[in-house]
Amino acid sequence: MGRLFVVSLEGKFCSCKHCKTHIALYDDIVSKSFYCRHGKAYLFSKVVNVTVGEKEDRMMRTGMHTVADIFCVGCGSIVGWKYETAHEKAEKYKEGKSVLECFKVMGTDGSRYWGSHEVHGGSDTDDP
């Protein structure tokens, strides 16, 4: 087994709730309108420090998709899934993007889903 290289994110990010490995930046959220078995989930244009499992066809709320589970490289926990292929034309925007289940990620301070290495003022009410 080779050496594991882990990307550290700067700014507002989420991490694996089990091992705190950084996974995605807040700025890479495409949509907050996703849901999974455990509740809320977010669609991201980019994620890091994950491995991609086997592709499989799944019937989702919005139709048939080819997806692959994504796993944290730090501890191996499933943190969401990646859309490989959308079979419906209206769902093609999801292809190549990943969904993180909010239940499985958190902020670095242990609260909710987001952490930050930056110290700044402002409000979180302007979420995209």
N, CA, C and O atoms as a printed pandas DataFrame, in Angstrom:
     atom_number atom_name residue_name chain_id  residue_number  x_coord  y_coord  z_coord
0              1         N          MET        A               1    0.847   -1.172    0.000
1              2        CA          MET        A               1    0.000    0.000    0.000
2              3         C          MET        A               1    0.891    1.233    0.000
3              4         O          MET        A               1    1.872    1.295    0.741
4              5         N          GLY        A               2    0.549    2.222   -0.837
5              6        CA          GLY        A               2    1.342    3.428   -0.968
6              7         C          GLY        A               2    1.035    4.445    0.108
7              8         O          GLY        A               2    0.178    4.240    0.967
8              9         N          ARG        A               3    1.749    5.531    0.036
9             10        CA          ARG        A               3    1.561    6.626    0.964
10            11         C          ARG        A               3    0.259    7.359    0.633
11            12         O          ARG        A               3   -0.065    7.558   -0.538
12            13         N          LEU        A               4   -0.472    7.752    1.650
13            14        CA          LEU        A               4   -1.730    8.460    1.495
14            15         C          LEU        A               4   -1.472    9.961    1.536
15            16         O          LEU        A               4   -0.960   10.487    2.525
16            17         N          PHE        A               5   -1.835   10.651    0.443
17            18        CA          PHE        A               5   -1.723   12.099    0.395
18            19         C          PHE        A               5   -3.106   12.688    0.585
19            20         O          PHE        A               5   -4.030   12.366   -0.163
20            21         N          VAL        A               6   -3.254   13.548    1.581
21            22        CA          VAL        A               6   -4.537   14.143    1.908
22            23         C          VAL        A               6   -4.468   15.645    1.635
23            24         O          VAL        A               6   -3.524   16.318    2.050
24            25         N          VAL        A               7   -5.473   16.159    0.939
25            26        CA          VAL        A               7   -5.557   17.580    0.628
26            27         C          VAL        A               7   -6.173   18.314    1.819
27            28         O          VAL        A               7   -7.216   17.907    2.331
28            29         N          SER        A               8   -5.530   19.393    2.257
29            30        CA          SER        A               8   -6.095   20.252    3.304
30            31         C          SER        A               8   -6.744   21.446    2.625
31            32         O          SER        A               8   -6.119   22.120    1.807
32            33         N          LEU        A               9   -7.992   21.702    2.966
33            34        CA          LEU        A               9   -8.736   22.795    2.350
34            35         C          LEU        A               9   -8.627   24.064    3.173
35            36         O          LEU        A               9   -8.517   24.009    4.398
36            37         N          GLU        A              10   -8.659   25.204    2.506
37            38        CA          GLU        A              10   -8.637   26.511    3.146
38            39         C          GLU        A              10   -9.997   27.154    2.957
39            40         O          GLU        A              10  -10.624   26.975    1.913
40            41         N          GLY        A              11  -10.459   27.890    3.938
41            42        CA          GLY        A              11  -11.758   28.552    3.850
42            43         C          GLY        A              11  -12.813   27.740    4.579
43            44         O          GLY        A              11  -12.503   26.991    5.505
44            45         N          LYS        A              12  -14.038   27.890    4.163
45            46        CA          LYS        A              12  -15.174   27.207    4.791
46            47         C          LYS        A              12  -15.345   25.844    4.136
47            48         O          LYS        A              12  -15.551   25.757    2.925
48            49         N          PHE        A              13  -15.262   24.785    4.924
49            50        CA          PHE        A              13  -15.270   23.429    4.370
50            51         C          PHE        A              13  -16.035   22.469    5.262
51            52         O          PHE        A              13  -16.384   22.792    6.397
52            53         N          CYS        A              14  -16.288   21.287    4.730
53            54        CA          CYS        A              14  -16.843   20.212    5.551
54            55         C          CYS        A              14  -15.835   19.077    5.590
55            56         O          CYS        A              14  -14.950   18.980    4.740
56            57         N          SER        A              15  -15.982   18.225    6.585
57            58        CA          SER        A              15  -15.062   17.108    6.760
58            59         C          SER        A              15  -15.831   15.873    7.190
59            60         O          SER        A              15  -16.993   15.958    7.588
60            61         N          CYS        A              16  -15.179   14.735    7.108
61            62        CA          CYS        A              16  -15.769   13.466    7.543
62            63         C          CYS        A              16  -16.052   13.558    9.045
63            64         O          CYS        A              16  -15.187   13.988    9.808
64            65         N          LYS        A              17  -17.235   13.165    9.471
65            66        CA          LYS        A              17  -17.567   13.264   10.894
66            67         C          LYS        A              17  -16.820   12.237   11.737
67            68         O          LYS        A              17  -16.725   12.396   12.954
68            69         N          HIS        A              18  -16.295   11.199   11.120
69            70        CA          HIS        A              18  -15.588   10.156   11.872
70            71         C          HIS        A              18  -14.113   10.476   12.101
71            72         O          HIS        A              18  -13.596   10.294   13.203
72            73         N          CYS        A              19  -13.433   10.960   11.040
73            74        CA          CYS        A              19  -11.992   11.176   11.169
74            75         C          CYS        A              19  -11.557   12.615   10.880
75            76         O          CYS        A              19  -10.375   12.943   10.985
76            77         N          LYS        A              20  -12.509   13.462   10.517
77            78        CA          LYS        A              20  -12.264   14.891   10.280
78            79         C          LYS        A              20  -11.402   15.198    9.057
79            80         O          LYS        A              20  -10.851   16.295    8.962
80            81         N          THR        A              21  -11.272   14.266    8.129
81            82        CA          THR        A              21  -10.582   14.526    6.864
82            83         C          THR        A              21  -11.395   15.522    6.053
83            84         O          THR        A              21  -12.606   15.359    5.905
84            85         N          HIS        A              22  -10.738   16.555    5.526
85            86        CA          HIS        A              22  -11.426   17.563    4.723
86            87         C          HIS        A              22  -12.005   16.925    3.458
87            88         O          HIS        A              22  -11.364   16.078    2.835
88            89         N          ILE        A              23  -13.234   17.341    3.078
89            90        CA          ILE        A              23  -13.878   16.725    1.921
90            91         C          ILE        A              23  -14.325   17.724    0.861
91            92         O          ILE        A              23  -14.157   17.458   -0.329
92            93         N          ALA        A              24  -14.891   18.869    1.255
93            94        CA          ALA        A              24  -15.407   19.797    0.242
94            95         C          ALA        A              24  -15.457   21.220    0.766
95            96         O          ALA        A              24  -15.554   21.458    1.969
96            97         N          LEU        A              25  -15.389   22.159   -0.167
97            98        CA          LEU        A              25  -15.511   23.573    0.153
98            99         C          LEU        A              25  -16.955   24.030   -0.012
99           100         O          LEU        A              25  -17.670   23.582   -0.908
100          101         N          TYR        A              26  -17.356   24.912    0.858
101          102        CA          TYR        A              26  -18.686   25.514    0.803
102          103         C          TYR        A              26  -18.933   26.167   -0.562
103          104         O          TYR        A              26  -20.041   26.097   -1.094
104          105         N          ASP        A              27  -17.909   26.794   -1.118
105          106        CA          ASP        A              27  -18.040   27.479   -2.408
106          107         C          ASP        A              27  -18.323   26.527   -3.567
107          108         O          ASP        A              27  -18.725   26.977   -4.640
108          109         N          ASP        A              28  -18.126   25.243   -3.379
109          110        CA          ASP        A              28  -18.359   24.267   -4.450
110          111         C          ASP        A              28  -19.754   23.647   -4.408
111          112         O          ASP        A              28  -20.031   22.703   -5.148
112          113         N          ILE        A              29  -20.637   24.168   -3.549
113          114        CA          ILE        A              29  -22.023   23.677   -3.509
114          115         C          ILE        A              29  -22.749   24.120   -4.768
115          116         O          ILE        A              29  -22.728   25.295   -5.137
116          117         N          VAL        A              30  -23.395   23.152   -5.425
117          118        CA          VAL        A              30  -24.225   23.431   -6.590
118          119         C          VAL        A              30  -25.684   23.547   -6.162
119          120         O          VAL        A              30  -26.419   24.397   -6.665
120          121         N          SER        A              31  -26.104   22.679   -5.220
121          122        CA          SER        A              31  -27.489   22.678   -4.756
122          123         C          SER        A              31  -27.588   22.138   -3.333
123          124         O          SER        A              31  -26.868   21.216   -2.949
124          125         N          LYS        A              32  -28.491   22.728   -2.566
125          126        CA          LYS        A              32  -28.797   22.245   -1.216
126          127         C          LYS        A              32  -30.148   21.544   -1.183
127          128         O          LYS        A              32  -30.692   21.306   -0.105
128          129         N          SER        A              33  -30.689   21.216   -2.331
129          130        CA          SER        A              33  -32.036   20.643   -2.435
130          131         C          SER        A              33  -32.045   19.130   -2.579
131          132         O          SER        A              33  -32.979   18.574   -3.157
132          133         N          PHE        A              34  -31.041   18.462   -2.073
133          134        CA          PHE        A              34  -30.961   17.006   -2.206
134          135         C          PHE        A              34  -31.285   16.341   -0.871
135          136         O          PHE        A              34  -31.107   16.927    0.197
136          137         N          TYR        A              35  -31.763   15.110   -0.962
137          138        CA          TYR        A              35  -32.112   14.335    0.228
138          139         C          TYR        A              35  -31.631   12.907    0.065
139          140         O          TYR        A              35  -31.498   12.402   -1.049
140          141         N          CYS        A              36  -31.373   12.266    1.191
141          142        CA          CYS        A              36  -30.949   10.872    1.216
142          143         C          CYS        A              36  -31.696   10.179    2.347
143          144         O          CYS        A              36  -32.575   10.775    2.969
144          145         N          ARG        A              37  -31.358    8.945    2.610
145          146        CA          ARG        A              37  -32.038    8.180    3.674
146          147         C          ARG        A              37  -31.927    8.845    5.043
147          148         O          ARG        A              37  -32.821    8.713    5.879
148          149         N          HIS        A              38  -30.829    9.557    5.268
149          150        CA          HIS        A              38  -30.577   10.168    6.575
150          151         C          HIS        A              38  -31.000   11.632    6.643
151          152         O          HIS        A              38  -30.771   12.294    7.655
152          153         N          GLY        A              39  -31.610   12.142    5.584
153          154        CA          GLY        A              39  -32.040   13.543    5.591
154          155         C          GLY        A              39  -31.391   14.354    4.497
155          156         O          GLY        A              39  -31.259   13.900    3.360
156          157         N          LYS        A              40  -30.988   15.562    4.851
157          158        CA          LYS        A              40  -30.466   16.519    3.892
158          159         C          LYS        A              40  -29.123   16.093    3.297
159          160         O          LYS        A              40  -28.319   15.413    3.934
160          161         N          ALA        A              41  -28.915   16.520    2.047
161          162        CA          ALA        A              41  -27.666   16.267    1.342
162          163         C          ALA        A              41  -27.415   17.428    0.387
163          164         O          ALA        A              41  -28.359   18.085   -0.052
164          165         N          TYR        A              42  -26.145   17.686    0.063
165          166        CA          TYR        A              42  -25.782   18.781   -0.830
166          167         C          TYR        A              42  -25.061   18.237   -2.058
167          168         O          TYR        A              42  -24.278   17.293   -1.962
168          169         N          LEU        A              43  -25.333   18.840   -3.213
169          170        CA          LEU        A              43  -24.648   18.495   -4.462
170          171         C          LEU        A              43  -23.443   19.418   -4.614
171          172         O          LEU        A              43  -23.578   20.639   -4.535
172          173         N          PHE        A              44  -22.259   18.833   -4.834
173          174        CA          PHE        A              44  -21.012   19.570   -4.978
174          175         C          PHE        A              44  -20.419   19.380   -6.363
175          176         O          PHE        A              44  -20.517   18.303   -6.950
176          177         N          SER        A              45  -19.806   20.432   -6.876
177          178        CA          SER        A              45  -19.119   20.328   -8.160
178          179         C          SER        A              45  -17.770   19.635   -8.003
179          180         O          SER        A              45  -17.249   19.060   -8.958
180          181         N          LYS        A              46  -17.200   19.690   -6.785
181          182        CA          LYS        A              46  -15.872   19.115   -6.547
182          183         C          LYS        A              46  -15.771   18.611   -5.115
183          184         O          LYS        A              46  -16.225   19.278   -4.185
184          185         N          VAL        A              47  -15.183   17.449   -4.936
185          186        CA          VAL        A              47  -14.858   16.917   -3.613
186          187         C          VAL        A              47  -13.424   16.410   -3.651
187          188         O          VAL        A              47  -12.896   16.109   -4.722
188          189         N          VAL        A              48  -12.794   16.316   -2.486
189          190        CA          VAL        A              48  -11.419   15.826   -2.382
190          191         C          VAL        A              48  -11.356   14.754   -1.303
191          192         O          VAL        A              48  -12.290   14.581   -0.519
192          193         N          ASN        A              49  -10.254   14.050   -1.281
193          194        CA          ASN        A              49   -9.983   13.052   -0.240
194          195         C          ASN        A              49  -11.055   11.964   -0.158
195          196         O          ASN        A              49  -11.413   11.511    0.929
196          197         N          VAL        A              50  -11.560   11.553   -1.323
197          198        CA          VAL        A              50  -12.516   10.456   -1.384
198          199         C          VAL        A              50  -12.056    9.449   -2.430
199          200         O          VAL        A              50  -11.329    9.782   -3.365
200          201         N          THR        A              51  -12.496    8.221   -2.248
201          202        CA          THR        A              51  -12.322    7.205   -3.280
202          203         C          THR        A              51  -13.703    6.872   -3.809
203          204         O          THR        A              51  -14.703    7.009   -3.105
204          205         N          VAL        A              52  -13.744    6.436   -5.050
205          206        CA          VAL        A              52  -15.011    6.156   -5.721
206          207         C          VAL        A              52  -15.190    4.649   -5.834
207          208         O          VAL        A              52  -14.297    3.936   -6.291
208          209         N          GLY        A              53  -16.355    4.176   -5.412
209          210        CA          GLY        A              53  -16.662    2.745   -5.457
210          211         C          GLY        A              53  -17.136    2.294   -6.830
211          212         O          GLY        A              53  -16.970    2.997   -7.827
212          213         N          GLU        A              54  -17.722    1.121   -6.860
213          214        CA          GLU        A              54  -18.227    0.530   -8.094
214          215         C          GLU        A              54  -19.457    1.274   -8.599
215          216         O          GLU        A              54  -20.300    1.709   -7.815
216          217         N          LYS        A              55  -19.547    1.414   -9.913
217          218        CA          LYS        A              55  -20.726    2.034  -10.520
218          219         C          LYS        A              55  -21.900    1.071  -10.452
219          220         O          LYS        A              55  -21.737   -0.140  -10.606
220          221         N          GLU        A              56  -23.095    1.629  -10.216
221          222        CA          GLU        A              56  -24.306    0.819  -10.239
222          223         C          GLU        A              56  -25.498    1.695  -10.611
223          224         O          GLU        A              56  -25.510    2.895  -10.336
224          225         N          ASP        A              57  -26.483    1.093  -11.228
225          226        CA          ASP        A              57  -27.710    1.815  -11.555
226          227         C          ASP        A              57  -28.604    1.840  -10.329
227          228         O          ASP        A              57  -28.832    0.817   -9.683
228          229         N          ARG        A              58  -29.113    3.045  -10.018
229          230        CA          ARG        A              58  -30.032    3.201   -8.887
230          231         C          ARG        A              58  -31.225    4.042   -9.313
231          232         O          ARG        A              58  -31.085    5.035  -10.027
232          233         N          MET        A              59  -32.386    3.629   -8.866
233          234        CA          MET        A              59  -33.577    4.442   -9.067
234          235         C          MET        A              59  -33.613    5.465   -7.948
235          236         O          MET        A              59  -33.737    5.118   -6.774
236          237         N          MET        A              60  -33.502    6.731   -8.328
237          238        CA          MET        A              60  -33.524    7.828   -7.369
238          239         C          MET        A              60  -34.877    8.536   -7.492
239          240         O          MET        A              60  -35.686    8.182   -8.350
240          241         N          ARG        A              61  -35.120    9.518   -6.652
241          242        CA          ARG        A              61  -36.370   10.286   -6.708
242          243         C          ARG        A              61  -36.585   10.930   -8.075
243          244         O          ARG        A              61  -37.722   11.113   -8.510
244          245         N          THR        A              62  -35.489   11.270   -8.748
245          246        CA          THR        A              62  -35.590   11.963  -10.036
246          247         C          THR        A              62  -35.363   11.053  -11.231
247          248         O          THR        A              62  -35.144   11.535  -12.343
248          249         N          GLY        A              63  -35.413    9.743  -11.018
249          250        CA          GLY        A              63  -35.251    8.802  -12.121
250          251         C          GLY        A              63  -34.018    7.933  -11.966
251          252         O          GLY        A              63  -33.341    7.955  -10.938
252          253         N          MET        A              64  -33.743    7.168  -13.010
253          254        CA          MET        A              64  -32.618    6.228  -13.005
254          255         C          MET        A              64  -31.304    6.981  -13.232
255          256         O          MET        A              64  -31.203    7.840  -14.108
256          257         N          HIS        A              65  -30.304    6.635  -12.421
257          258        CA          HIS        A              65  -28.965    7.213  -12.535
258          259         C          HIS        A              65  -27.937    6.104  -12.347
259          260         O          HIS        A              65  -28.184    5.137  -11.625
260          261         N          THR        A              66  -26.787    6.244  -12.995
261          262        CA          THR        A              66  -25.639    5.401  -12.696
262          263         C          THR        A              66  -24.798    6.188  -11.706
263          264         O          THR        A              66  -24.347    7.294  -12.005
264          265         N          VAL        A              67  -24.586    5.616  -10.524
265          266        CA          VAL        A              67  -23.886    6.295   -9.446
266          267         C          VAL        A              67  -22.823    5.376   -8.848
267          268         O          VAL        A              67  -22.804    4.170   -9.095
268          269         N          ALA        A              68  -21.953    5.974   -8.067
269          270        CA          ALA        A              68  -20.944    5.210   -7.323
270          271         C          ALA        A              68  -20.834    5.836   -5.936
271          272         O          ALA        A              68  -20.763    7.059   -5.810
272          273         N          ASP        A              69  -20.821    5.014   -4.909
273          274        CA          ASP        A              69  -20.622    5.526   -3.554
274          275         C          ASP        A              69  -19.241    6.150   -3.462
275          276         O          ASP        A              69  -18.307    5.708   -4.130
276          277         N          ILE        A              70  -19.109    7.190   -2.624
277          278        CA          ILE        A              70  -17.797    7.784   -2.377
278          279         C          ILE        A              70  -17.456    7.591   -0.904
279          280         O          ILE        A              70  -18.308    7.708   -0.023
280          281         N          PHE        A              71  -16.177    7.290   -0.669
281          282        CA          PHE        A              71  -15.682    6.923    0.648
282          283         C          PHE        A              71  -14.576    7.877    1.077
283          284         O          PHE        A              71  -13.756    8.287    0.256
284          285         N          CYS        A              72  -14.549    8.229    2.342
285          286        CA          CYS        A              72  -13.488    9.040    2.918
286          287         C          CYS        A              72  -12.171    8.269    2.838
287          288         O          CYS        A              72  -12.121    7.091    3.193
288          289         N          VAL        A              73  -11.099    8.931    2.372
289          290        CA          VAL        A              73   -9.804    8.250    2.297
290          291         C          VAL        A              73   -9.179    8.059    3.677
291          292         O          VAL        A              73   -8.316    7.199    3.855
292          293         N          GLY        A              74   -9.607    8.847    4.639
293          294        CA          GLY        A              74   -9.043    8.755    5.982
294          295         C          GLY        A              74   -9.497    7.542    6.758
295          296         O          GLY        A              74   -8.697    6.890    7.428
296          297         N          CYS        A              75  -10.796    7.233    6.668
297          298        CA          CYS        A              75  -11.327    6.135    7.484
298          299         C          CYS        A              75  -12.167    5.125    6.707
299          300         O          CYS        A              75  -12.537    4.086    7.254
300          301         N          GLY        A              76  -12.470    5.408    5.454
301          302        CA          GLY        A              76  -13.236    4.459    4.638
302          303         C          GLY        A              76  -14.744    4.567    4.774
303          304         O          GLY        A              76  -15.464    3.768    4.175
304          305         N          SER        A              77  -15.246    5.522    5.538
305          306        CA          SER        A              77  -16.690    5.681    5.713
306          307         C          SER        A              77  -17.329    6.192    4.428
307          308         O          SER        A              77  -16.746    7.012    3.719
308          309         N          ILE        A              78  -18.528    5.702    4.134
309          310        CA          ILE        A              78  -19.285    6.241    3.010
310          311         C          ILE        A              78  -19.752    7.648    3.403
311          312         O          ILE        A              78  -20.350    7.832    4.462
312          313         N          VAL        A              79  -19.476    8.635    2.549
313          314        CA          VAL        A              79  -19.893   10.011    2.833
314          315         C          VAL        A              79  -20.933   10.519    1.832
315          316         O          VAL        A              79  -21.489   11.601    2.014
316          317         N          GLY        A              80  -21.194    9.752    0.789
317          318        CA          GLY        A              80  -22.172   10.161   -0.213
318          319         C          GLY        A              80  -22.046    9.332   -1.469
319          320         O          GLY        A              80  -21.673    8.159   -1.421
320          321         N          TRP        A              81  -22.365    9.959   -2.614
321          322        CA          TRP        A              81  -22.265    9.261   -3.895
322          323         C          TRP        A              81  -21.925   10.238   -5.001
323          324         O          TRP        A              81  -22.100   11.449   -4.863
324          325         N          LYS        A              82  -21.430    9.681   -6.111
325          326        CA          LYS        A              82  -21.083   10.465   -7.291
326          327         C          LYS        A              82  -22.001   10.061   -8.432
327          328         O          LYS        A              82  -22.229    8.874   -8.664
328          329         N          TYR        A              83  -22.524   11.048   -9.139
329          330        CA          TYR        A              83  -23.339   10.782  -10.316
330          331         C          TYR        A              83  -22.418   10.544  -11.503
331          332         O          TYR        A              83  -21.676   11.441  -11.904
332          333         N          GLU        A              84  -22.460    9.356  -12.061
333          334        CA          GLU        A              84  -21.684    9.031  -13.250
334          335         C          GLU        A              84  -22.491    9.339  -14.511
335          336         O          GLU        A              84  -22.000    9.988  -15.434
336          337         N          THR        A              85  -23.743    8.861  -14.534
337          338        CA          THR        A              85  -24.617    9.054  -15.700
338          339         C          THR        A              85  -26.037    9.317  -15.240
339          340         O          THR        A              85  -26.559    8.634  -14.359
340          341         N          ALA        A              86  -26.652   10.316  -15.851
341          342        CA          ALA        A              86  -28.069   10.577  -15.631
342          343         C          ALA        A              86  -28.801   10.110  -16.892
343          344         O          ALA        A              86  -28.436   10.496  -18.002
344          345         N          HIS        A              87  -29.814    9.297  -16.721
345          346        CA          HIS        A              87  -30.503    8.724  -17.872
346          347         C          HIS        A              87  -31.595    9.640  -18.414
347          348         O          HIS        A              87  -32.070    9.442  -19.532
348          349         N          GLU        A              88  -31.990   10.628  -17.640
349          350        CA          GLU        A              88  -32.996   11.599  -18.073
350          351         C          GLU        A              88  -32.267   12.869  -18.532
351          352         O          GLU        A              88  -31.316   13.307  -17.887
352          353         N          LYS        A              89  -32.709   13.448  -19.631
353          354        CA          LYS        A              89  -32.067   14.638  -20.186
354          355         C          LYS        A              89  -32.021   15.795  -19.182
355          356         O          LYS        A              89  -31.008   16.488  -19.083
356          357         N          ALA        A              90  -33.095   16.001  -18.449
357          358        CA          ALA        A              90  -33.177   17.112  -17.492
358          359         C          ALA        A              90  -32.226   16.937  -16.305
359          360         O          ALA        A              90  -31.982   17.899  -15.577
360          361         N          GLU        A              91  -31.695   15.753  -16.097
361          362        CA          GLU        A              91  -30.823   15.468  -14.959
362          363         C          GLU        A              91  -29.342   15.433  -15.334
363          364         O          GLU        A              91  -28.503   15.164  -14.474
364          365         N          LYS        A              92  -29.007   15.694  -16.573
365          366        CA          LYS        A              92  -27.622   15.610  -17.048
366          367         C          LYS        A              92  -26.666   16.540  -16.294
367          368         O          LYS        A              92  -25.470   16.259  -16.224
368          369         N          TYR        A              93  -27.172   17.638  -15.732
369          370        CA          TYR        A              93  -26.317   18.582  -15.002
370          371         C          TYR        A              93  -25.635   17.924  -13.796
371          372         O          TYR        A              93  -24.643   18.452  -13.294
372          373         N          LYS        A              94  -26.146   16.789  -13.325
373          374        CA          LYS        A              94  -25.590   16.103  -12.160
374          375         C          LYS        A              94  -24.342   15.280  -12.497
375          376         O          LYS        A              94  -23.549   14.958  -11.612
376          377         N          GLU        A              95  -24.175   14.948  -13.755
377          378        CA          GLU        A              95  -23.078   14.057  -14.144
378          379         C          GLU        A              95  -21.720   14.610  -13.728
379          380         O          GLU        A              95  -21.407   15.773  -13.982
380          381         N          GLY        A              96  -20.920   13.765  -13.087
381          382        CA          GLY        A              96  -19.590   14.147  -12.631
382          383         C          GLY        A              96  -19.572   14.874  -11.298
383          384         O          GLY        A              96  -18.504   15.169  -10.760
384          385         N          LYS        A              97  -20.744   15.159  -10.766
385          386        CA          LYS        A              97  -20.838   15.853   -9.482
386          387         C          LYS        A              97  -21.086   14.846   -8.353
387          388         O          LYS        A              97  -21.468   13.702   -8.598
388          389         N          SER        A              98  -20.861   15.291   -7.125
389          390        CA          SER        A              98  -20.991   14.409   -5.969
390          391         C          SER        A              98  -21.987   14.961   -4.962
391          392         O          SER        A              98  -22.137   16.174   -4.813
392          393         N          VAL        A              99  -22.659   14.054   -4.279
393          394        CA          VAL        A              99  -23.586   14.410   -3.213
394          395         C          VAL        A              99  -22.959   13.973   -1.889
395          396         O          VAL        A              99  -22.536   12.827   -1.734
396          397         N          LEU        A             100  -22.909   14.905   -0.943
397          398        CA          LEU        A             100  -22.457   14.581    0.415
398          399         C          LEU        A             100  -23.665   14.595    1.326
399          400         O          LEU        A             100  -24.456   15.539    1.314
400          401         N          GLU        A             101  -23.801   13.541    2.116
401          402        CA          GLU        A             101  -24.903   13.437    3.070
402          403         C          GLU        A             101  -24.540   14.239    4.316
403          404         O          GLU        A             101  -23.531   13.966    4.966
404          405         N          CYS        A             102  -25.367   15.227    4.643
405          406        CA          CYS        A             102  -25.075   16.111    5.782
406          407         C          CYS        A             102  -24.920   15.334    7.086
407          408         O          CYS        A             102  -24.178   15.758    7.972
408          409         N          PHE        A             103  -25.603   14.214    7.211
409          410        CA          PHE        A             103  -25.512   13.366    8.395
410          411         C          PHE        A             103  -24.098   12.801    8.578
411          412         O          PHE        A             103  -23.703   12.454    9.690
412          413         N          LYS        A             104  -23.341   12.713    7.478
413          414        CA          LYS        A             104  -22.040   12.049    7.522
414          415         C          LYS        A             104  -20.852   12.998    7.479
415          416         O          LYS        A             104  -19.702   12.561    7.484
416          417         N          VAL        A             105  -21.133   14.305    7.436
417          418        CA          VAL        A             105  -20.047   15.284    7.424
418          419         C          VAL        A             105  -20.284   16.340    8.492
419          420         O          VAL        A             105  -21.390   16.474    9.015
420          421         N          MET        A             106  -19.227   17.093    8.811
421          422        CA          MET        A             106  -19.341   18.130    9.834
422          423         C          MET        A             106  -18.284   19.193    9.611
423          424         O          MET        A             106  -17.402   19.048    8.765
424          425         N          GLY        A             107  -18.390   20.276   10.393
425          426        CA          GLY        A             107  -17.359   21.305   10.392
426          427         C          GLY        A             107  -16.212   20.884   11.283
427          428         O          GLY        A             107  -16.370   19.996   12.120
428          429         N          THR        A             108  -15.068   21.503   11.117
429          430        CA          THR        A             108  -13.886   21.126   11.902
430          431         C          THR        A             108  -14.066   21.408   13.383
431          432         O          THR        A             108  -13.377   20.815   14.213
432          433         N          ASP        A             109  -14.988   22.313   13.728
433          434        CA          ASP        A             109  -15.210   22.600   15.149
434          435         C          ASP        A             109  -16.230   21.645   15.759
435          436         O          ASP        A             109  -16.581   21.789   16.930
436          437         N          GLY        A             110  -16.712   20.674   14.987
437          438        CA          GLY        A             110  -17.654   19.687   15.495
438          439         C          GLY        A             110  -19.106   20.105   15.392
439          440         O          GLY        A             110  -20.000   19.335   15.742
440          441         N          SER        A             111  -19.351   21.315   14.916
441          442        CA          SER        A             111  -20.724   21.785   14.807
442          443         C          SER        A             111  -21.255   21.615   13.393
443          444         O          SER        A             111  -20.515   21.717   12.415
444          445         N          ARG        A             112  -22.502   21.364   13.310
445          446        CA          ARG        A             112  -23.207   21.253   12.033
446          447         C          ARG        A             112  -22.332   20.617   10.970
447          448         O          ARG        A             112  -21.770   19.544   11.190
448          449         N          TYR        A             113  -22.207   21.275    9.799
449          450        CA          TYR        A             113  -21.517   20.653    8.674
450          451         C          TYR        A             113  -20.282   21.396    8.209
451          452         O          TYR        A             113  -19.508   20.860    7.416
452          453         N          TRP        A             114  -20.074   22.632    8.686
453          454        CA          TRP        A             114  -19.026   23.453    8.099
454          455         C          TRP        A             114  -17.983   23.894    9.105
455          456         O          TRP        A             114  -18.293   24.234   10.246
456          457         N          GLY        A             115  -16.761   23.879    8.661
457          458        CA          GLY        A             115  -15.665   24.392    9.459
458          459         C          GLY        A             115  -14.993   25.501    8.684
459          460         O          GLY        A             115  -15.329   25.740    7.524
460          461         N          SER        A             116  -14.049   26.180    9.307
461          462        CA          SER        A             116  -13.347   27.263    8.625
462          463         C          SER        A             116  -12.000   27.488    9.283
463          464         O          SER        A             116  -11.866   27.398   10.503
464          465         N          HIS        A             117  -11.003   27.782    8.461
465          466        CA          HIS        A             117   -9.695   28.189    8.967
466          467         C          HIS        A             117   -9.567   29.698    8.928
467          468         O          HIS        A             117   -8.561   30.247    9.379
468          469         N          GLU        A             118  -10.575   30.378    8.393
469          470        CA          GLU        A             118  -10.533   31.830    8.289
470          471         C          GLU        A             118  -11.272   32.453    9.460
471          472         O          GLU        A             118  -12.234   31.883    9.974
472          473         N          VAL        A             119  -10.821   33.615    9.875
473          474        CA          VAL        A             119  -11.521   34.382   10.892
474          475         C          VAL        A             119  -12.039   35.625   10.192
475          476         O          VAL        A             119  -11.255   36.456    9.735
476          477         N          HIS        A             120  -13.350   35.755   10.107
477          478        CA          HIS        A             120  -13.938   36.911    9.446
478          479         C          HIS        A             120  -15.333   37.157    9.975
479          480         O          HIS        A             120  -15.954   36.279   10.574
480          481         N          GLY        A             121  -15.813   38.360    9.747
481          482        CA          GLY        A             121  -17.176   38.705   10.118
482          483         C          GLY        A             121  -18.114   38.308    9.002
483          484         O          GLY        A             121  -17.686   37.740    7.997
484          485         N          GLY        A             122  -19.385   38.602    9.169
485          486        CA          GLY        A             122  -20.331   38.325    8.113
486          487         C          GLY        A             122  -21.435   37.431    8.584
487          488         O          GLY        A             122  -21.512   37.059    9.755
488          489         N          SER        A             123  -22.285   37.092    7.654
489          490        CA          SER        A             123  -23.475   36.320    7.969
490          491         C          SER        A             123  -23.558   35.097    7.080
491          492         O          SER        A             123  -23.138   35.125    5.923
492          493         N          ASP        A             124  -24.092   34.043    7.619
493          494        CA          ASP        A             124  -24.321   32.830    6.838
494          495         C          ASP        A             124  -25.715   32.821    6.225
495          496         O          ASP        A             124  -26.131   31.810    5.659
496          497         N          THR        A             125  -26.435   33.919    6.327
497          498        CA          THR        A             125  -27.807   33.946    5.807
498          499         C          THR        A             125  -27.844   34.080    4.291
499          500         O          THR        A             125  -28.902   33.930    3.681
500          501         N          ASP        A             126  -26.707   34.361    3.685
501          502        CA          ASP        A             126  -26.666   34.529    2.235
502          503         C          ASP        A             126  -26.221   33.264    1.521
503          504         O          ASP        A             126  -25.581   33.336    0.472
504          505         N          ASP        A             127  -26.555   32.097    2.082
505          506        CA          ASP        A             127  -26.167   30.825    1.463
506          507         C          ASP        A             127  -26.734   30.741    0.058
507          508         O          ASP        A             127  -27.853   31.197   -0.180
508          509         N          PRO        A             128  -25.974   30.158   -0.898
509          510        CA          PRO        A             128  -26.470   30.006   -2.261
510          511         C          PRO        A             128  -27.629   29.018   -2.323
511          512         O          PRO        A             128  -28.171   28.768   -3.400
